[in-house]
């Protein structure tokens, strides 16, 4: 049985940005990294 990687969870960057101030610093960094990843993915798809 092969294990295929799960697709990344899609996030709403606007929602994350709106809520980032409520998080601890480490959580803020992780949330912003997720936003960066999501926006990079969207940009790549748009440019393809």
N, C-alpha and C positions, 0 to 999 in steps of 0.2 A: 504494500500500500504506500503510495507516494504522498508526501505531505506538500501541498502547494501553499505558498505564502498567502496569507489573508490580504485582501486589498486594504489599503489604508482607509481609515475612517474619514469620511468627508466632514469638514467643519465649515462653519459660516464665519469667515474672518471678521465681519462686522460685529457679530455677537461676541466673539472672543475679545476684540479690542474694547468693546463697551464694558466688559466685565474684568479686564485685566487689573484694574486698580484695586479690586477686592481681594486679590491673591497675594500670597507671600512672595518674596523675591524669587525664590527658586521656581515656584509655580508660574510666575510671570514669564520667566525665561523659557520654560517648557512650552507655555501657551504661545509665546511669540515665535518660537521655533516651528510650532505646528502651523501657524499662520504663514510663515515664510515658505514652508514646504508646500502648503496648499496653493499659494499664489504662484510658486514656481511651476507646479504641476499644471495649473490652469494656463499659464503663459506658454508652456511647452506645447500643450494641446492646441492653443490658438495659432501658434506659429507653424504647426505641422501641416 
